[in-house]
Amino acid sequence: MFFRRKKNTQQEWAIGLDFGANQLRGVLIHRQAVALRYKTVDKPSPTANACTAFGYCLEAFDVRPFVSVVGKADSIAEAAATVAQLFDGWNTPGRCAFVVINPSGALINQTELPRMPLPEARAALRFTQRNLGNCYFDLAEQEVVDAKNAKMQLLVGAATREEVLWYRDVMLAAKVRPIAIELATLTAVNGLLLTESELCQNETVLLVDIRAKTTAMNFLQKSRLLFTYVMNSGSSQITKHLALKLNLDLDTAEQLRKSAPVEEFMQPAIAPLAHELRATIDFFEGQHECRVGRVFACGDLAGSPKNLEILSREAGIHIEAWNFLQRLDTTQTRGGDANQLTAVAPDLGAAVGAALARL
């Protein structure tokens, strides 16, 4: 389900498909010898140096309205039509994708067990953690920081069977093969680890993934996910606050939040999220006796510098948008112009992470 970055065979291209609460977000990324591409160009592309080092091209992106109604069989056909339209527009060599979901019943935690083969560890967790009984789950062994600790350090991710099967059925109805179904929080972390590998190795980094109904706070140290906290509040709560205060419909309030945030109204709407973020940072730093060096944000609030400014001030720490575009060649990207790509990029982090992990 997640953290499968090392493969014996690497793909030439991959599609990441992120099912958000109200949007379907897709990216098509392929491996590329960027140094050869710009070899005969007198004036290099502005992204050539970064791309030469990274070697990947964002060939296409797409963001379109989508309503997830998990559990209702009659909603599968409509959802599948949206997926099919995206693939028909891209005309890819094959109809397959790495699927990203953010289900309400998702579970992410760290645990430890006596050292044993991973299949046995999976069986042990199924037996000892009763909350996994109705879930599909996956686990990954993390590198041991303390050499004296002989136990396995495991990262566990799970989602209910009903939710996973609904998304699988949507993909099959669209005649698209889901190669893997992964949790959005963890694919976003994968993307950050892959695009900012040196930073994540040398500093303690926090990635705040703000989605419609949830906000995930992921703390990384030495390229290892140490702690994840998911709060059941996101950008939709902020939109509802604006709609109530300004007597607006939700669509208008959403546009105001994204394109023209007014500090007088945004500050009280963002404050609860900022206070929870500050409390979580304090907890983590106290538990691990360290300081968070860099904080990145992706998702719904990250596209507005004004919103990030308010969030930073209220949380008492500088927060910057995670800019993965500087690591990709976007000179021939299909799906929109540079301004459109920049506008939606904060929402594409999880899809980008799912695709890059396979290249």
LUMMI-146154 format. One record per residue (C-alpha): x, z, y; residue number from 0; residue in three letters. Coordinates in Angstrom, 3 decimals. Layout:
// residues N
X, Z, Y, pos, code
X, Z, Y, NUM, ALA
...
This chain:
// residues 359
X, Z, Y, pos, code
0.000, 0.000, 0.000, 0, MET
2.896, 0.519, 2.395, 1, PHE
6.652, 0.735, 2.985, 2, PHE
7.662, -2.173, 0.791, 3, ARG
10.357, -3.563, 3.040, 4, ARG
12.984, -4.257, 0.385, 5, LYS
12.275, -7.194, -1.865, 6, LYS
14.396, -9.216, -4.264, 7, ASN
12.841, -12.416, -2.961, 8, THR
12.080, -12.935, 0.704, 9, GLN
9.275, -15.115, 2.014, 10, GLN
9.729, -17.856, 4.566, 11, GLU
6.480, -16.999, 6.347, 12, TRP
3.887, -14.234, 6.343, 13, ALA
0.506, -13.519, 7.911, 14, ILE
-0.469, -10.048, 9.085, 15, GLY
-4.210, -9.519, 9.486, 16, LEU
-5.353, -6.330, 11.235, 17, ASP
-9.018, -5.335, 10.913, 18, PHE
-9.708, -3.208, 13.971, 19, GLY
-12.968, -1.440, 14.754, 20, ALA
-14.164, -4.298, 16.967, 21, ASN
-11.433, -6.949, 16.749, 22, GLN
-9.707, -9.058, 14.128, 23, LEU
-6.035, -9.542, 15.011, 24, ARG
-3.789, -11.978, 13.219, 25, GLY
-0.176, -13.144, 13.483, 26, VAL
1.751, -15.855, 11.649, 27, LEU
5.512, -15.218, 11.604, 28, ILE
8.159, -17.270, 9.879, 29, HIS
11.850, -16.910, 9.196, 30, ARG
14.006, -19.180, 11.309, 31, GLN
17.648, -20.094, 11.892, 32, ALA
17.249, -19.647, 15.622, 33, VAL
20.945, -20.127, 16.354, 34, ALA
20.737, -23.697, 14.996, 35, LEU
17.532, -24.383, 16.875, 36, ARG
19.183, -23.816, 20.259, 37, TYR
22.576, -25.246, 19.310, 38, LYS
22.164, -28.506, 21.209, 39, THR
20.308, -27.074, 24.188, 40, VAL
22.410, -26.911, 27.363, 41, ASP
20.352, -24.092, 28.865, 42, LYS
19.406, -21.548, 26.193, 43, PRO
15.906, -20.134, 25.944, 44, SER
15.522, -16.706, 27.622, 45, PRO
14.738, -15.295, 24.176, 46, THR
17.488, -17.135, 22.320, 47, ALA
20.023, -14.292, 22.169, 48, ASN
17.521, -11.745, 20.877, 49, ALA
16.046, -14.243, 18.441, 50, CYS
19.454, -15.281, 17.132, 51, THR
20.055, -11.682, 16.167, 52, ALA
16.597, -11.185, 14.713, 53, PHE
15.799, -14.626, 13.288, 54, GLY
11.976, -14.698, 13.344, 55, TYR
9.454, -16.872, 15.138, 56, CYS
5.928, -15.885, 16.138, 57, LEU
4.268, -19.170, 15.280, 58, GLU
0.659, -18.197, 16.049, 59, ALA
-1.547, -15.297, 17.072, 60, PHE
-5.283, -14.776, 17.280, 61, ASP
-7.549, -11.983, 18.508, 62, VAL
-11.284, -12.389, 18.076, 63, ARG
-14.386, -10.151, 18.065, 64, PRO
-15.115, -8.517, 14.749, 65, PHE
-17.462, -5.732, 13.671, 66, VAL
-16.494, -3.708, 10.612, 67, SER
-19.546, -2.415, 8.724, 68, VAL
-17.974, -0.921, 5.640, 69, VAL
-20.343, -0.266, 2.765, 70, GLY
-22.983, -2.847, 3.685, 71, LYS
-22.852, -5.779, 1.296, 72, ALA
-24.883, -8.021, 3.616, 73, ASP
-22.158, -7.722, 6.298, 74, SER
-19.460, -9.248, 4.089, 75, ILE
-20.515, -12.881, 4.658, 76, ALA
-20.394, -12.579, 8.463, 77, GLU
-17.026, -10.837, 8.369, 78, ALA
-15.661, -13.426, 5.930, 79, ALA
-16.749, -16.258, 8.235, 80, ALA
-14.618, -14.781, 11.029, 81, THR
-11.585, -14.578, 8.731, 82, VAL
-12.140, -18.134, 7.487, 83, ALA
-12.333, -19.486, 11.052, 84, GLN
-8.959, -17.941, 11.852, 85, LEU
-7.288, -19.508, 8.811, 86, PHE
-8.953, -22.881, 9.369, 87, ASP
-7.482, -22.981, 12.863, 88, GLY
-3.951, -22.218, 11.681, 89, TRP
-3.813, -24.661, 8.748, 90, ASN
-1.236, -22.543, 6.890, 91, THR
0.585, -23.665, 3.710, 92, PRO
-1.371, -21.092, 1.703, 93, GLY
-4.426, -18.903, 2.232, 94, ARG
-2.975, -15.424, 1.768, 95, CYS
-2.276, -12.464, 4.033, 96, ALA
-1.071, -8.901, 4.254, 97, PHE
-4.151, -6.954, 5.307, 98, VAL
-4.086, -3.973, 7.659, 99, VAL
-6.987, -1.519, 7.815, 100, ILE
-7.679, 1.706, 9.693, 101, ASN
-10.443, 3.333, 7.620, 102, PRO
-12.164, 6.519, 8.719, 103, SER
-11.243, 8.212, 5.442, 104, GLY
-7.523, 7.386, 5.583, 105, ALA
-5.082, 10.086, 4.544, 106, LEU
-1.362, 10.209, 5.346, 107, ILE
0.857, 13.143, 4.444, 108, ASN
4.288, 14.152, 3.242, 109, GLN
4.825, 16.127, 0.079, 110, THR
7.598, 16.998, -2.343, 111, GLU
7.812, 17.080, -6.118, 112, LEU
10.519, 17.748, -8.693, 113, PRO
12.509, 14.561, -9.239, 114, ARG
10.791, 12.168, -11.656, 115, MET
10.004, 8.431, -11.956, 116, PRO
7.503, 7.222, -9.362, 117, LEU
4.775, 6.385, -11.941, 118, PRO
4.920, 9.985, -13.152, 119, GLU
4.872, 11.232, -9.574, 120, ALA
1.752, 9.161, -8.960, 121, ARG
0.043, 10.694, -11.999, 122, ALA
1.072, 14.187, -10.903, 123, ALA
-0.390, 13.693, -7.429, 124, LEU
-3.626, 12.348, -8.903, 125, ARG
-3.890, 15.541, -10.923, 126, PHE
-2.785, 18.086, -8.297, 127, THR
-4.386, 16.604, -5.154, 128, GLN
-8.095, 16.465, -5.878, 129, ARG
-8.829, 14.762, -2.541, 130, ASN
-7.242, 11.610, -4.005, 131, LEU
-9.824, 11.378, -6.781, 132, GLY
-11.967, 8.741, -5.065, 133, ASN
-9.088, 6.976, -3.321, 134, CYS
-6.636, 4.183, -3.773, 135, TYR
-3.275, 5.595, -2.801, 136, PHE
0.357, 4.635, -2.668, 137, ASP
3.555, 6.612, -2.295, 138, LEU
7.128, 5.981, -1.268, 139, ALA
10.210, 8.113, -1.725, 140, GLU
12.005, 8.857, 1.501, 141, GLN
15.724, 9.393, 1.891, 142, GLU
16.727, 13.028, 1.466, 143, VAL
18.241, 14.435, 4.648, 144, VAL
19.229, 17.770, 3.094, 145, ASP
21.592, 17.054, 0.190, 146, ALA
20.958, 20.531, -1.212, 147, LYS
17.273, 19.765, -1.721, 148, ASN
16.949, 18.240, -5.192, 149, ALA
13.238, 17.524, -4.857, 150, LYS
11.684, 14.137, -4.095, 151, MET
10.432, 13.708, -0.528, 152, GLN
7.305, 11.543, -0.770, 153, LEU
5.165, 9.829, 1.824, 154, LEU
1.579, 9.453, 0.589, 155, VAL
-1.076, 7.160, 2.037, 156, GLY
-4.646, 6.864, 0.775, 157, ALA
-8.018, 5.320, 1.609, 158, ALA
-11.370, 5.612, -0.116, 159, THR
-12.194, 3.058, -2.808, 160, ARG
-15.369, 1.996, -1.003, 161, GLU
-13.484, 1.064, 2.168, 162, GLU
-10.629, -0.736, 0.420, 163, VAL
-12.998, -2.738, -1.795, 164, LEU
-15.125, -3.801, 1.184, 165, TRP
-12.126, -5.354, 2.921, 166, TYR
-10.974, -6.928, -0.334, 167, ARG
-14.407, -8.511, -0.828, 168, ASP
-14.354, -9.856, 2.741, 169, VAL
-11.030, -11.570, 2.094, 170, MET
-12.150, -13.039, -1.225, 171, LEU
-15.383, -14.310, 0.321, 172, ALA
-13.252, -16.068, 2.944, 173, ALA
-11.193, -17.599, 0.113, 174, LYS
-8.075, -15.791, 1.319, 175, VAL
-5.915, -13.827, -1.113, 176, ARG
-5.039, -10.304, 0.092, 177, PRO
-1.449, -9.813, -1.108, 178, ILE
-1.559, -6.148, -0.065, 179, ALA
-3.936, -3.854, 1.783, 180, ILE
-2.116, -1.383, 3.999, 181, GLU
-2.813, 1.414, 6.478, 182, LEU
-2.478, 0.436, 10.140, 183, ALA
-0.568, 3.558, 11.127, 184, THR
2.193, 2.843, 8.627, 185, LEU
2.523, -0.887, 9.292, 186, THR
2.968, -0.118, 12.995, 187, ALA
5.755, 2.295, 12.035, 188, VAL
7.316, -0.406, 9.838, 189, ASN
7.255, -2.793, 12.794, 190, GLY
8.999, -0.310, 15.076, 191, LEU
11.641, 0.453, 12.429, 192, LEU
12.348, -3.248, 11.995, 193, LEU
12.426, -4.218, 15.682, 194, THR
14.168, -1.089, 16.998, 195, GLU
16.293, -0.143, 13.992, 196, SER
19.335, 1.130, 15.908, 197, GLU
17.242, 3.237, 18.262, 198, LEU
15.236, 4.767, 15.405, 199, CYS
18.484, 5.627, 13.611, 200, GLN
20.150, 7.320, 16.577, 201, ASN
17.289, 9.048, 18.392, 202, GLU
14.121, 10.984, 17.653, 203, THR
11.335, 8.520, 18.447, 204, VAL
7.584, 8.903, 18.777, 205, LEU
5.211, 5.969, 18.312, 206, LEU
1.700, 6.575, 19.650, 207, VAL
-0.742, 4.094, 18.111, 208, ASP
-3.969, 4.221, 20.152, 209, ILE
-6.829, 2.457, 18.442, 210, ARG
-10.566, 2.393, 19.141, 211, ALA
-11.546, 5.493, 17.166, 212, LYS
-8.229, 7.144, 16.279, 213, THR
-4.843, 7.911, 17.771, 214, THR
-1.846, 8.240, 15.434, 215, ALA
1.300, 10.066, 16.549, 216, MET
4.281, 9.113, 14.379, 217, ASN
7.588, 10.959, 14.732, 218, PHE
10.717, 9.236, 13.407, 219, LEU
14.255, 10.495, 13.024, 220, GLN
17.207, 8.751, 11.377, 221, LYS
14.909, 5.807, 10.539, 222, SER
12.633, 8.145, 8.590, 223, ARG
9.009, 9.064, 9.286, 224, LEU
9.059, 12.851, 9.519, 225, LEU
5.569, 13.686, 10.709, 226, PHE
2.272, 11.916, 11.377, 227, THR
-0.753, 13.378, 13.111, 228, TYR
-3.972, 11.361, 13.410, 229, VAL
-6.648, 12.565, 15.813, 230, MET
-10.193, 11.237, 15.582, 231, ASN
-10.314, 10.093, 19.176, 232, SER
-9.196, 6.858, 20.759, 233, GLY
-9.881, 4.305, 23.453, 234, SER
-13.620, 4.090, 22.708, 235, SER
-14.037, 7.703, 23.855, 236, GLN
-12.293, 6.815, 27.122, 237, ILE
-14.574, 3.797, 27.567, 238, THR
-17.661, 5.940, 26.955, 239, LYS
-16.439, 8.458, 29.533, 240, HIS
-16.081, 5.702, 32.144, 241, LEU
-19.489, 4.246, 31.295, 242, ALA
-21.133, 7.646, 31.716, 243, LEU
-19.383, 8.544, 34.976, 244, LYS
-19.866, 5.157, 36.624, 245, LEU
-23.263, 4.327, 35.091, 246, ASN
-21.923, 1.148, 33.479, 247, LEU
-22.657, -0.582, 30.208, 248, ASP
-19.917, -0.264, 27.591, 249, LEU
-18.671, -3.856, 27.921, 250, ASP
-18.182, -3.514, 31.682, 251, THR
-16.503, -0.144, 31.264, 252, ALA
-14.181, -1.659, 28.651, 253, GLU
-13.113, -4.414, 31.027, 254, GLN
-12.537, -1.876, 33.792, 255, LEU
-10.386, 0.255, 31.504, 256, ARG
-8.258, -2.704, 30.473, 257, LYS
-7.913, -4.805, 33.613, 258, SER
-8.548, -2.616, 36.675, 259, ALA
-8.184, 1.072, 35.804, 260, PRO
-9.045, 3.355, 38.723, 261, VAL
-6.977, 6.534, 38.599, 262, GLU
-9.743, 8.707, 40.027, 263, GLU
-11.880, 7.968, 36.971, 264, PHE
-9.199, 7.278, 34.350, 265, MET
-7.332, 10.563, 34.826, 266, GLN
-10.117, 12.850, 33.498, 267, PRO
-10.867, 10.321, 30.737, 268, ALA
-7.250, 10.194, 29.530, 269, ILE
-6.499, 13.908, 30.029, 270, ALA
-7.818, 15.154, 26.624, 271, PRO
-5.645, 12.622, 24.776, 272, LEU
-2.623, 13.517, 26.917, 273, ALA
-3.042, 17.253, 26.313, 274, HIS
-3.309, 16.726, 22.545, 275, GLU
-0.226, 14.515, 22.674, 276, LEU
1.734, 17.173, 24.581, 277, ARG
0.674, 19.896, 22.135, 278, ALA
1.702, 17.739, 19.149, 279, THR
5.117, 17.002, 20.669, 280, ILE
5.683, 20.714, 21.320, 281, ASP
4.683, 21.538, 17.740, 282, PHE
6.995, 18.903, 16.272, 283, PHE
9.964, 19.893, 18.430, 284, GLU
9.467, 23.549, 17.518, 285, GLY
9.216, 22.839, 13.797, 286, GLN
12.201, 20.491, 13.634, 287, HIS
14.351, 22.057, 16.367, 288, GLU
14.931, 18.774, 18.181, 289, CYS
13.868, 16.881, 21.277, 290, ARG
11.877, 13.654, 21.308, 291, VAL
14.105, 11.110, 23.031, 292, GLY
11.837, 8.042, 23.386, 293, ARG
8.081, 7.599, 23.268, 294, VAL
6.505, 4.185, 22.639, 295, PHE
2.819, 3.306, 22.760, 296, ALA
0.928, 0.457, 21.150, 297, CYS
-2.755, -0.308, 20.920, 298, GLY
-5.565, -0.210, 23.403, 299, ASP
-4.030, 1.722, 26.331, 300, LEU
-0.545, 0.242, 26.074, 301, ALA
-1.497, -3.029, 27.761, 302, GLY
-2.070, -1.382, 31.143, 303, SER
0.957, 0.030, 33.007, 304, PRO
-1.401, 2.152, 35.121, 305, LYS
-2.972, 3.761, 32.054, 306, ASN
0.474, 4.499, 30.593, 307, LEU
1.535, 5.980, 33.918, 308, GLU
-1.448, 8.358, 33.870, 309, ILE
-0.875, 9.240, 30.205, 310, LEU
2.826, 9.888, 30.878, 311, SER
2.130, 12.125, 33.852, 312, ARG
-0.570, 14.126, 32.091, 313, GLU
1.544, 14.549, 28.929, 314, ALA
4.692, 15.400, 30.860, 315, GLY
6.876, 12.781, 29.150, 316, ILE
7.731, 9.146, 29.872, 317, HIS
5.789, 6.724, 27.650, 318, ILE
6.635, 3.034, 27.485, 319, GLU
4.889, 0.112, 25.853, 320, ALA
6.450, -1.030, 22.585, 321, TRP
7.633, -4.554, 23.374, 322, ASN
8.306, -6.292, 20.065, 323, PHE
8.038, -9.731, 21.696, 324, LEU
11.649, -9.498, 22.866, 325, GLN
12.668, -9.584, 19.194, 326, ARG
10.707, -12.743, 18.368, 327, LEU
10.998, -16.364, 19.387, 328, ASP
7.751, -17.113, 21.245, 329, THR
8.716, -20.417, 22.849, 330, THR
6.332, -22.456, 20.654, 331, GLN
3.709, -19.848, 19.820, 332, THR
0.194, -21.174, 19.298, 333, ARG
-2.980, -19.278, 20.202, 334, GLY
-2.578, -18.964, 23.958, 335, GLY
-0.110, -19.163, 26.824, 336, ASP
2.555, -16.587, 27.641, 337, ALA
0.221, -14.526, 29.833, 338, ASN
-2.443, -14.362, 27.122, 339, GLN
0.141, -13.327, 24.533, 340, LEU
1.518, -10.608, 26.807, 341, THR
-2.002, -9.304, 27.418, 342, ALA
-2.890, -8.918, 23.732, 343, VAL
0.584, -8.031, 22.406, 344, ALA
-0.005, -4.235, 22.440, 345, PRO
-2.875, -4.774, 19.972, 346, ASP
-0.757, -6.854, 17.573, 347, LEU
1.791, -4.209, 16.572, 348, GLY
0.280, -3.317, 13.190, 349, ALA
-0.194, -6.977, 12.206, 350, ALA
3.381, -7.790, 13.267, 351, VAL
4.712, -4.872, 11.235, 352, GLY
2.826, -5.997, 8.127, 353, ALA
4.228, -9.540, 8.392, 354, ALA
7.818, -8.667, 9.313, 355, LEU
8.118, -6.236, 6.409, 356, ALA
7.870, -9.219, 4.019, 357, ARG
10.396, -11.515, 5.685, 358, LEU
